[in-house]
Amino acid sequence: MAVEADLQHLPRIERSAAQAFQGRDVPAFLLTHASPAEAWRPQLEAGTLWVSEADGALLAFLAATADGDRLHIDEVDVDQPAQGRGLGRRLMAHAIGWAMKRGLAQVTLTTFRNVPWNGPFYASLGFMEDDRLPALQEILRAEAEKGLSDRCAMVKPL
């Protein structure tokens, strides 16, 4: 569970994580832009902001929003030097477990369709591409308006 002091570190982690997209067909602003720390306050206050740390250093975070009978994963970022160690997978497992304990029906997210590791990673966790939910259609529209193209929605039934 994240605490107040963690917020200040999230933009750095987000920018670092984005470096994995270098050379990929994603908007250039993703490599330098990060959400302001305060953008994650609603998730912190809702108890749906989780972090992973080692030796006192924050290495990854997952921010989610509970919406009716589903938990939507807003962001998952792992500091680039710490990628490939299972931190993202453990954060996802924690969020999924949190949703299950609360009796939610599904976990949802949006991701890049054209990044070769995104879809397969989420599929390995039981997510399937599905954009039929109106809330997910709205998220995809909003992302497209921000310049994020070739996105897909994924759903994991619980």
N, C-alpha and C positions, 0 to 999 in steps of 0.2 A: 504494500500500500504506500502510495506517495504521501509525503508530508510537505507542508508549506515551503520549506527550504529547498525542496527539489525543483520547484517551478523554474527557478533561474537557470538551471542546467539544461532544460529541455530544448531550447533553440539551438544550442551547440550540438546536442546529440542529433537533432533533426538535420542540421546542415551536414554533419559528418556522415550520417547514414545516406544522405542523398548522393554522396560521391560515388556510390555503387552504380548510379545511373549514367555516369560519364560514358560518352560514346553511344548511348542508347537513344532511340527516337522518343525523347521526352522533351518538354519545353525547357529551355536553358535556365529560366528563372528558378526551376526546382533545385538547381545545383547551388544556388546562393541564398535563396529565400528560406526563412523559417518563420513559423507562427510565433507571435510574441508570447512570452511566458504566461501572461494573463489570459491568453486564449484558452488555456487548459484549466483555469480555475473552476468552471462548472463541473468538470469531471472530477477534480480534486474534492470539491465539496460534496459531490454525489457518491464518492467512494469508488469511482470507476476509473481511477488513474493509478496505474501500477508501475513500479520501477524495478530495475535489476541493478545491483551494484556488487562490486568486488573491491576489497581493500579500501573501502571508504569512497570509492569513485563511482559515480552514476554512469552506467554503461548502456542502458536501454530503457525505453518506456513504452507503455501501451495506454492509450486513452480511448475510452468507450462511452457510449451514451445508451442508457436504458430507454427504450421507446415502446410502450405498450408491452406486448409479449415477446419482444426481441431485444437483444443487445447488439448495438451497432458499433463495430470497431472503427473509430475515427482515424486512428494513427497508430502505427507500430514502427518504432525506429530503434536501430541498434548502432551504436558508435562504430564507425567503419573498422577500426582495429580489432574490435570484439566480435565482428560478424563471423558466422560459421561455427560458433561455439554452442548453439542451441538456445541462446537467450531469447530470441524471438519466439521460438517454439514453446519454451517454458512460459513466457508471458501469455501467449495465445491459449495454452492449456489452462492457465490460471483463470483467464477471462471466461473461457468456456465452462469451467467448473463453477465459477461464480454464478453464471447465468443458469446453469442446471440446478444449483442449490436454491435458487429463487423461483424455480418452476417456469422459467421462460421457455418459449417454444422454439426459438431459433437464435442464431448469431449471424449477423450479416456484415458485409464489408464491400468496399469497392477497391479495385486495383487496376494496374495497367495490364492490358491484354497482350501487348507486344513485348513485354519484358519476360524473357524466357524462364526465369525462376519464380516469378510471382504466383501465377496460376497453379503450377505444379506444387509449390510449397503449401498453398492453402488447400489444394485438393488432397494432399497427404494428411491434412487435419480433418478431412471429411466435408469440406466445402464443395459446392457445385455451382457452376455458373447459372444464374437465374435472375432476370431483371423484371419479373412480373409484379413485384410489390410496388404500389404507387410511391411509397416513401423512398424506395431505392431509385425509381425512375426520376424523382425530383432531385435526389443527390447527384445522379449522373448528369442531369441537365445543369445543375449549379456548377459542377466540376467542368463541364464543357464551356460554360460561360467564362470560367477563369482561365481557359486555354488548355485544359487537360483533356486531351482526346484519346481515343482508343482505350477507353476505360470499360470495365465490365463489373457487374455486381455478382457477388457470390453469397450463397446461403448455406448454413449448416443447420439442419433440423436437429432438435434436441429430444 
